[in-house]
Amino acid sequence: MCADYLTGRRKLRDSSKAKLQYDLAPLRERHAQLPVQRLNKAHIDALVADLVAGGTKTSKGHERRPWSADSVNKVIASIEQLLADAKAQGIVGRNAAELVNRVSKPHKAVDTYTETEVQKLLAAISDDRLSHAWELALCGLRRGEIAGLR
């Protein structure tokens, strides 16, 4: 099923097709002999858990390091696309990947300025000819947005 799906994706650029093939590789390595109709949520959940934990083997025998949440979620999305195509063709009755929960991303702490630091910065730039741009940046506008203003 994976090989037929990849072959049928003729409108994709070579780099996009290679990425899709890479994302489907763990599924193919683990469940190549399993008929697509027998693939269920438990199979995909186990694959996701193993990718997050790391230690699985590639087809070349290399040990995988743990995958990031973004990478694992792309694998889930690729499997979901594959099964959606199979469902549209009538090969499978349901898309088991639709039921798989995405891996949550770890929260990253953001270091922001305190009110005192902002006041200090505003005082330091008060004589700068671009002080208005600095104030807009402190309000949350990005550099490109500030540059686009008239």
C-alpha positions as CSV (number, residue, x, y, z in Angstrom):
1,M,0.0,0.0,0.0
2,C,2.8,2.4,0.9
3,A,4.7,1.8,-2.3
4,D,1.5,2.3,-4.4
5,Y,0.6,5.5,-2.5
6,L,4.1,6.9,-3.0
7,T,4.0,6.0,-6.7
8,G,0.6,7.7,-7.1
9,R,1.8,11.0,-5.6
10,R,3.1,12.3,-9.0
11,K,2.5,16.0,-8.3
12,L,4.9,16.1,-5.4
13,R,8.4,17.4,-5.8
14,D,11.2,14.9,-5.4
15,S,12.2,16.4,-2.0
16,S,8.6,16.2,-0.7
17,K,8.2,12.7,-1.9
18,A,11.5,11.7,-0.2
19,K,10.2,13.3,3.1
20,L,6.9,11.4,2.8
21,Q,8.9,8.2,2.2
22,Y,11.1,8.9,5.2
23,D,8.0,9.6,7.4
24,L,6.4,6.3,6.3
25,A,9.6,4.3,6.7
26,P,9.0,3.3,10.4
27,L,5.5,2.0,9.5
28,R,6.9,0.0,6.6
29,E,9.7,-1.4,8.6
30,R,7.5,-2.6,11.4
31,H,4.3,-3.6,9.5
32,A,5.3,-4.4,6.0
33,Q,3.9,-7.9,6.1
34,L,0.6,-6.8,7.7
35,P,-2.3,-6.3,5.3
36,V,-3.4,-2.6,5.5
37,Q,-6.9,-3.7,6.4
38,R,-5.6,-5.2,9.7
39,L,-3.6,-2.1,10.7
40,N,-5.3,-0.6,13.8
41,K,-4.9,2.2,16.3
42,A,-2.9,-0.1,18.7
43,H,-0.3,-0.7,16.0
44,I,0.1,3.0,15.3
45,D,0.1,3.9,19.0
46,A,2.9,1.4,19.7
47,L,4.9,2.7,16.8
48,V,4.5,6.3,18.1
49,A,5.5,5.3,21.6
50,D,8.6,3.6,20.2
51,L,9.6,6.6,18.1
52,V,9.3,8.9,21.1
53,A,11.3,6.6,23.3
54,G,14.0,5.8,20.6
55,G,15.9,2.6,20.3
56,T,14.0,1.1,17.3
57,K,16.1,-0.2,14.4
58,T,16.0,1.1,10.9
59,S,16.0,-1.1,7.8
60,K,19.8,-0.6,7.7
61,G,20.2,-1.9,11.2
62,H,20.9,1.5,12.8
63,E,19.4,2.4,16.2
64,R,17.1,5.4,16.1
65,R,17.4,8.2,18.6
66,P,14.2,9.5,20.2
67,W,12.2,11.6,17.7
68,S,10.8,15.0,18.6
69,A,7.1,15.6,19.0
70,D,7.0,17.5,15.6
71,S,8.7,14.6,13.8
72,V,6.4,12.0,15.3
73,N,3.3,14.1,14.5
74,K,4.4,14.3,10.9
75,V,4.7,10.5,10.8
76,I,1.1,10.3,12.2
77,A,-0.1,12.8,9.6
78,S,1.6,10.8,6.8
79,I,0.0,7.5,8.0
80,E,-3.3,9.3,8.2
81,Q,-2.9,10.6,4.6
82,L,-2.0,7.0,3.4
83,L,-5.0,5.5,5.1
84,A,-7.3,8.3,3.9
85,D,-6.2,7.4,0.3
86,A,-6.8,3.8,1.0
87,K,-10.3,4.6,2.4
88,A,-11.1,6.7,-0.7
89,Q,-10.2,3.8,-2.9
90,G,-12.4,1.4,-0.8
91,I,-9.4,-0.7,0.4
92,V,-10.0,0.0,4.1
93,G,-13.3,0.8,5.8
94,R,-11.9,3.3,8.3
95,N,-8.8,5.4,8.9
96,A,-7.2,4.1,12.1
97,A,-4.7,7.0,12.2
98,E,-7.5,9.5,12.7
99,L,-8.0,8.1,16.2
100,V,-4.3,8.5,17.2
101,N,-3.6,11.4,19.5
102,R,-0.8,13.7,18.5
103,V,2.3,13.9,20.7
104,S,2.2,17.1,22.8
105,K,5.1,19.5,22.5
106,P,7.0,20.4,25.7
107,H,6.3,23.9,26.9
108,K,9.2,26.2,26.5
109,A,9.6,29.0,29.1
110,V,9.9,32.4,27.5
111,D,12.2,35.0,29.1
112,T,10.5,38.4,28.9
113,Y,11.4,41.8,30.1
114,T,10.2,43.1,33.4
115,E,8.3,46.4,33.6
116,T,11.5,48.0,35.1
117,E,13.6,46.7,32.2
118,V,11.2,48.1,29.7
119,Q,11.1,51.5,31.3
120,K,14.9,51.5,31.3
121,L,15.1,50.5,27.6
122,L,12.5,53.2,26.7
123,A,14.6,55.8,28.6
124,A,17.7,54.7,26.7
125,I,16.2,55.0,23.3
126,S,14.2,58.2,23.8
127,D,16.7,60.2,21.7
128,D,17.1,57.5,19.0
129,R,15.6,58.4,15.6
130,L,14.0,55.0,15.5
131,S,12.5,55.1,19.0
132,H,9.0,54.6,17.6
133,A,10.1,51.4,15.9
134,W,11.6,50.1,19.2
135,E,8.3,50.9,21.0
136,L,6.4,49.0,18.4
137,A,8.8,46.0,18.8
138,L,8.2,46.1,22.6
139,C,4.4,46.0,21.8
140,G,5.0,42.7,20.0
141,L,5.3,43.6,16.3
142,R,7.9,41.7,14.3
143,R,10.6,43.4,12.4
144,G,8.9,42.8,9.0
145,E,5.7,44.2,10.3
146,I,7.3,47.4,11.6
147,A,9.2,47.8,8.4
148,G,6.0,47.5,6.4
149,L,4.3,50.4,8.2
150,R,4.0,53.8,6.6
